[in-house]
Amino acid sequence: MSQKIEKISQTVRYRSGSGYDHKHFAFTPLNQRRTIKWPNGAKIAWCVYLFLEYLELDPAENTVKDPRYGGALGSHFPDYLNYSVREHGNRIGFWRILEVLDKYDIKPTVAINAMVADRYPRMVRECIDRGWEIAGHGISASQMITSQLEEKEESVFITKSLETLQKISGVQPSGWFGQDFSQSERTLDLLSNLGLHYVADFPNDDTPYATNYGDLICMPNHSEWDDTQLMAIRRLMPWRWLDVVSEAFDYLYNEAHPAGTVMTLSIHPWLLGQAHRIKYLDEALKKMTSYKNVWQVNAAEVAKHYQKN
């Protein structure tokens, strides 16, 4: 009972102190923020997030995956259908997307599961050879971070993910994308202690902002036009996804708030890499790269620029 009372007390303090039911960051309205100027007079920064994920056929007991991606076979084993749809992204979709990104000289941030890096180092090498940023993205699409994990377990989980990527890429990742936006109450503290510079798990803003954990900042990650959110979950048609991301880009470009607007585009090879969708990614990038005075950049560079300024 005493723990429950303390929990309620903490909630009240968070509400009165920052506007939220948590202590992670303060409430800062857009019209009260300082001006951030992007390099070379760019109106907005623009980041592409490419997610490379591995869906386990037989995940360990007590692991948690996003229930929105249950698959046609539900809990039956083996779920080869859902497994194979995701695997198509690694066998086929990824390589199609590489061609489209190369066509428009896009430099994305690549969020990579440790299991992808272990099993398919060639995929990671393709990204490294292009000079793309590598970011932490957990172990697999079947293993989300939740408060069911003990602190030590979560610390090992994050460390394993980062060390796997560092071993293959030779570079310590500076950013973190929780699998399906997953966190516990202690995740930000652990990320800060491990030396990460940014986290992209809060789709609540169009500009970077500070957290209450040292130099760790939150990077925008627009879930409202994430390809899986719109097409896999909301069942939006691919042509309508193109309209949505184009309209969002156009509005943010013309608004160009002095606080430092960032447009993000999240893409998953298992979805956009399908034969009937890939052309819509091509058309979206064609439109976005036609805008002038735009800083197309990875998340790490935006975070670095924000921290300096």
C-alpha positions in Angstrom: 0.0 0.0 0.0 2.8 2.4 0.8 4.4 1.9 -2.6 1.0 2.7 -4.2 0.7 5.9 -2.2 4.3 6.9 -3.2 3.4 6.2 -6.8 0.4 8.5 -6.6 2.5 11.2 -4.9 5.0 11.1 -7.7 2.3 11.4 -10.3 0.9 14.5 -8.5 4.4 16.1 -8.4 5.0 15.4 -12.1 1.6 17.0 -13.0 2.2 20.1 -11.0 5.9 20.5 -11.9 6.0 19.8 -15.7 2.5 19.3 -17.0 3.0 15.5 -17.3 2.4 12.4 -15.3 6.1 11.6 -15.5 9.5 13.2 -14.9 11.1 12.6 -18.3 10.9 16.1 -19.8 9.1 19.4 -19.2 6.2 20.8 -21.2 7.4 23.5 -23.5 4.9 25.0 -25.9 6.1 25.7 -29.4 5.7 29.5 -29.1 8.0 29.6 -26.1 11.0 28.0 -27.6 14.3 29.5 -28.6 15.3 29.9 -32.3 17.3 27.1 -33.9 18.9 27.9 -37.2 19.7 25.0 -39.5 22.9 25.0 -41.6 23.1 27.0 -44.8 19.8 28.7 -44.1 17.7 25.6 -44.5 14.1 26.1 -43.7 13.6 22.6 -42.2 15.7 19.5 -41.4 14.5 16.2 -43.0 15.4 12.8 -41.7 14.5 9.4 -43.2 14.4 6.5 -40.7 15.0 3.1 -42.2 14.1 0.2 -39.9 15.8 -3.2 -40.3 14.0 -5.8 -38.1 14.0 -9.5 -37.5 10.8 -11.3 -36.4 11.6 -14.5 -34.5 9.7 -17.6 -35.5 10.0 -19.0 -31.9 10.7 -16.1 -29.5 11.8 -16.8 -26.0 9.2 -17.2 -23.2 7.8 -14.1 -21.7 9.1 -11.8 -24.4 6.5 -9.2 -25.7 5.8 -8.1 -29.3 3.5 -5.5 -30.5 0.0 -7.1 -30.5 -1.0 -5.0 -33.5 1.1 -7.3 -35.8 -0.5 -10.6 -34.7 -0.5 -12.2 -38.2 -3.2 -14.3 -39.7 -2.3 -17.4 -37.7 -2.5 -15.6 -34.3 -0.8 -17.6 -31.6 -0.4 -20.8 -33.6 3.1 -22.2 -34.1 4.9 -22.0 -36.4 3.5 -18.8 -37.8 5.3 -19.0 -41.1 3.0 -16.5 -42.8 3.8 -13.5 -40.5 7.4 -14.6 -40.3 7.8 -14.8 -44.0 6.1 -11.4 -44.7 8.8 -9.8 -42.4 11.5 -11.9 -44.0 10.5 -10.7 -47.4 11.7 -7.3 -46.3 15.2 -8.6 -45.6 15.4 -10.8 -48.7 13.8 -8.5 -51.2 12.3 -5.2 -49.9 15.6 -3.9 -48.4 17.4 -4.1 -51.7 14.6 -2.4 -53.6 14.6 0.4 -51.0 18.4 0.7 -51.3 18.0 1.5 -55.0 15.4 4.2 -54.4 17.4 5.9 -51.6 20.5 5.8 -53.7 18.6 7.3 -56.7 17.8 10.4 -54.6 21.1 10.4 -52.6 19.2 10.0 -49.3 21.3 9.6 -46.2 19.0 7.9 -43.7 19.4 6.9 -40.1 19.1 3.1 -40.0 17.6 1.6 -36.8 18.8 -2.0 -36.6 17.8 -5.0 -34.5 20.7 -6.9 -33.1 19.4 -10.2 -34.6 19.4 -8.6 -38.1 23.0 -7.6 -37.5 24.0 -11.0 -36.3 22.2 -12.9 -39.1 22.6 -10.6 -42.1 25.8 -8.6 -41.7 25.8 -8.0 -45.4 22.7 -5.7 -44.9 24.5 -3.7 -42.3 27.6 -3.5 -44.4 25.6 -2.0 -47.3 24.5 0.8 -44.9 28.0 1.4 -43.5 29.5 1.5 -47.0 27.1 4.3 -47.9 28.0 6.3 -44.8 24.6 5.9 -43.2 24.1 6.4 -39.5 23.5 3.2 -37.5 21.2 3.5 -34.5 20.1 1.0 -31.8 16.8 -0.7 -32.2 16.7 -3.5 -29.6 17.1 -7.2 -30.2 14.2 -8.2 -32.4 10.7 -7.3 -33.5 9.5 -9.9 -31.0 11.2 -8.3 -28.0 9.8 -5.0 -26.8 11.1 -3.2 -23.7 8.4 -3.2 -20.9 8.3 -2.5 -17.2 8.2 -6.3 -16.7 12.0 -6.3 -17.2 14.2 -5.8 -14.1 16.6 -2.9 -14.3 19.6 -5.2 -14.8 17.8 -7.2 -17.5 16.9 -4.0 -19.4 20.4 -2.7 -19.1 21.8 -5.9 -20.5 19.2 -5.8 -23.2 20.2 -2.3 -24.4 23.9 -3.0 -24.0 23.7 -6.2 -26.0 21.9 -4.3 -28.8 24.5 -1.5 -28.9 27.5 -3.8 -28.6 26.3 -6.0 -31.5 26.0 -3.0 -33.8 29.3 -1.5 -32.7 31.1 -4.8 -33.3 29.9 -4.9 -36.9 30.0 -1.2 -37.7 33.0 -0.2 -35.6 31.1 2.8 -34.4 29.2 3.3 -31.1 25.6 4.2 -32.0 24.5 7.6 -30.6 20.8 7.1 -31.0 18.1 4.7 -29.9 14.8 3.7 -31.4 12.8 1.4 -29.1 11.1 -1.5 -30.8 7.7 -0.3 -31.6 8.2 2.8 -29.4 8.6 0.6 -26.3 10.1 1.8 -23.0 10.0 1.2 -19.3 10.0 4.1 -16.8 13.8 3.8 -16.5 14.8 3.5 -20.2 15.8 7.2 -20.7 18.0 7.1 -17.6 19.7 3.9 -18.8 20.2 5.4 -22.3 21.8 8.5 -20.8 24.1 6.5 -18.6 25.2 4.5 -21.6 26.3 7.6 -23.4 23.6 7.9 -26.0 22.8 11.4 -27.4 19.2 11.0 -28.5 16.1 8.8 -28.3 13.3 8.7 -30.9 10.5 7.1 -29.0 8.1 10.1 -28.4 6.0 11.1 -31.5 4.9 14.2 -29.6 6.8 17.0 -31.4 8.1 18.5 -34.6 11.4 19.8 -33.2 14.1 18.3 -31.0 13.8 19.0 -27.2 15.8 18.3 -24.0 15.0 15.6 -21.5 15.8 15.6 -17.8 18.6 13.0 -18.3 21.9 14.8 -18.9 22.5 15.6 -22.6 20.0 13.1 -23.9 17.5 14.7 -26.2 14.3 13.6 -27.9 14.3 13.5 -31.7 11.0 13.8 -33.6 9.6 10.6 -34.9 6.3 11.1 -36.7 4.2 8.0 -36.1 1.2 9.6 -37.8 2.7 8.9 -41.2 4.9 6.0 -40.4 4.3 3.5 -43.2 3.4 0.6 -40.9 1.1 2.8 -38.8 -0.9 3.9 -41.8 -0.8 0.9 -44.2 -0.4 -2.1 -42.0 -2.6 -1.0 -39.0 -5.0 1.7 -40.4 -5.2 -0.1 -43.8 -4.6 3.1 -45.8 -4.1 2.6 -49.5 -0.5 3.2 -50.7 -1.5 6.1 -52.9 -3.1 7.8 -50.0 0.0 7.3 -47.9 1.9 9.2 -50.6 -0.7 12.0 -50.2 -0.3 12.1 -46.4 3.5 12.3 -46.3 3.5 14.9 -49.1 1.0 17.0 -47.4 2.8 16.8 -44.1 6.1 17.7 -45.7 4.6 20.7 -47.6 3.0 22.1 -44.4 6.1 21.7 -42.3 8.2 23.3 -45.0 5.9 26.3 -45.3 5.5 26.7 -41.6 9.2 26.4 -41.0 9.0 27.3 -37.3 12.0 29.2 -35.8 12.3 26.5 -33.1 13.8 24.2 -35.7 11.2 22.1 -37.6 12.2 18.5 -38.4 10.3 16.3 -40.9 10.8 12.5 -40.4 9.8 9.7 -42.7 9.8 6.1 -41.3 10.0 3.3 -43.7 10.1 -0.5 -43.3 11.4 -2.8 -46.1 8.8 -5.5 -45.2 6.0 -3.1 -46.1 7.2 -0.4 -48.5 9.6 -2.8 -50.2 6.6 -4.8 -51.6 6.1 -4.7 -55.4 2.8 -2.8 -55.2 4.1 -0.2 -52.8 7.7 0.6 -53.8 6.8 3.1 -56.5 5.0 5.3 -53.9 8.2 5.6 -51.9 9.9 6.6 -55.2 7.3 9.3 -55.8 7.4 10.6 -52.3 11.2 11.0 -52.4 11.0 12.6 -55.8 8.6 15.3 -54.4 10.5 15.9 -51.2 13.9 16.3 -52.9 12.4 18.9 -55.2 12.1 21.4 -52.4 14.9 24.0 -52.0 16.6 25.1 -48.8 16.1 21.7 -47.0 18.7 20.0 -44.9 18.4 16.2 -45.6 20.4 14.7 -42.8 20.5 11.8 -40.3 19.2 12.1 -36.8 22.6 12.1 -35.1 23.6 15.3 -37.0 20.4 17.0 -36.1 20.8 16.1 -32.5 24.4 17.3 -32.5 23.5 20.6 -34.1 20.6 21.1 -31.6 22.9 20.4 -28.6 25.5 22.9 -29.9 22.9 25.6 -30.4 
